[in-house]
Amino acid sequence: MCFDYQERLAWIRRVEQMEKELKEAEERKMQARAAAPAKPKMPEAGAAREEPVPA
């Protein structure tokens, strides 16, 4: 397989652009998580609850 110089440069630029877009998307995702209000953790559905036992 023989690529000429211009094809290699174009491929490198595409890869760099995809990496840049991926990095920006990850940063936006992290910012969205940081900006979202923290939700209280709900107990698991199968978790046992402690209830008072009548004496």
Secondary structure as UniProt FT lines:
FT   HELIX           5..35
FT   TURN            45..46
//
